[in-house]
């Protein structure tokens, strides 16, 4: 799986990915119009399917996503594995299905998230660049430390 992930990154397709902890570490939130919202602790024994992780890919089409998915090694070695592909809405598509005010709110929120992610990544980059490179110790420095111990 690691080699497959490397291929996705090198091709510029991988946007995000992660493994998910077992359902025992999770919670479900059950909503109802007629009852209070309910929090249910895992594990969820009635689960028939396992979602073990996710990828977010940036591809040109669903067909391209299928071609990449077909290259994936079996995600459940020794068992029958399954991948699901769910396309995400582009901002332009949302405009076709929600009221104008909601579309404008979504556009504003997406811009805000992009700014936050950019700020986080630039902060991480600055922190890394400020770190001084490790210096090789001279034989004299090494002997001095040995004597001090």
N, C-alpha and C positions, 0 to 999 in steps of 0.2 A: 504494500500500500504506500510505503514511503517513496518508492521510485515513481509510482503513479502521481503522487502529490508533487514531486519534483518536476515531472513533465508538465503538469498543469501550471505551475508557477513559471517555468521557463517559457511556456507558450503565452503567458500574460492573461490567462483565463481565471486563475484562482483569485477571488476577492477576499474570501474569508473561509475558515474551516475550523472545526473543533470536534472533539469527541464529547459525548454526553455521559454523565454518571448514570448508574443504574436507577431504575424507577424508585428504589428504596430511599434514595437521597432526594427525591422530588416531592412535589405536592401538586394536587389538582385543585383548581378553583371551579366550583360548580355554580352556575348562574341560573336564576329562575325569576320569572316575573311575579310569581306568587309566593316566594319564600326568600328568606335572607340568603345572601351569598355564603356558600359553604366551602371550607378548606378541608381537603382530604389528604392525609399523609400517605406517602408511598410505603411499601411497594404496592404496585397495582397488579395483583395476581390475575385479574380478568383481562389484562392486556394480551391480545393475541399476536401482536406485532411489536417488534422492538425497533425503536429509533435510537441508534447507537451513536450517531454523529451527523454532521451536515457539512455541505460545501455551499458556498455562494460563488457561482461562476458568471463571468461576463462573456457571453457568446452572442453571435449574430442571429442565431435561430434555434428553435427547439430541435431541429434536425442535427445541428452541430453539437448540441448538448447530448443528444442520443449517441452520436458517434464517439464522443469522449467517454460517456458512461459505458459503452460496450468494451472499451479498453481497460476498464477497471478490473482489478483482480476480485475474486469472490470475497465480499465483505464478511462472510460468515464461513470461513474455511471448515470443511467437514460437514457442513449443513447446506441447505439450499438458501442462497442469499438473494436479496432483492434490493434494488434502488428505485426510488421514486423521483421523478423530475417535476417540479412545480415552477412554472414561469412566474416571474414577479411583474407587477404592473409598472410600466413606465409612467412618468408623470403625465405625459400627453394622453395616455389611455384613461387615467383617472378622470380627466376633464370630461370625458364622454359619459361617465356613470354617476358623478356626484354633482350636487349643486355648486354654482360658481364660488360661493363663499367658502365651502369646504375645500374646493380645488385650490383657492388662494391660500388658505391656511396650510394645506399640505405642502404647497410649493415653498412657503415661508419656513415651515419646519424642516424640510429637506435641506434648504440652504443653511439653516442654523446648525443642523447636524454636521454638514460638510465643513463648516467653519470650526466647529468643536473638534472634529477629527483632525483637521489640518493643524489646529493649535496644539493638540496632544502630540502629533507626530513631530512637529517642529520643536516642541519642548524636549522630547526624548532625544532628538538629534543634537540639540544644544548640550544636553547633559552628557551625552557620549563624547562630544567634541571637547568639552572642558576637562574631561578626565585625562590626567597626565599619563603618558605611556610608561609602562614599567621599565625601570632602569636596571641594567645589569650591574651587579655589585662587583666591586673590585676584590681581589684576593685580600687586600688590606682591610676592607670593610668587613669581610667575612670573618677574618681572624679576630678583629676587635669585638665582634658580637660573641664569638665563641669564648673569649676571655671574660666577658661580662657575665656570662651565664654561670 
